[in-house]
Amino acid sequence: MSSRPDGWDVSPHCLDCPLVQCKYDDPTGYTLWKTAALDAKVAQVYELSGSKVEAARANKVSTRTVYRSLNRTMNRAAKL
């Protein structure tokens, strides 16, 4: 996911987009998708490094965001 000025940070083309609806038509769905993507990246870095600080640096977020992200990941895993 890269931020581009034209707003296509999910996919370079509409037909290749993984979202069910366009992010402009369903902003809530886009936010949920973006949060889930961040959670997956944070969990992956944390699993490899074992460090919340390293997970924060790698994803350019605060350590508090890493704690929240890992908590959401653990809650999802517990529900399975």
Secondary structure, 3 states (H helix, E strand, C coil): CCCCCCCCCCCCCHHHCCCCCCCCCCHHHHHHHHHHHHHHHHHHHHHHHCCHHHHHHHHCCCHHHHHHHHHHHHHHHHHC
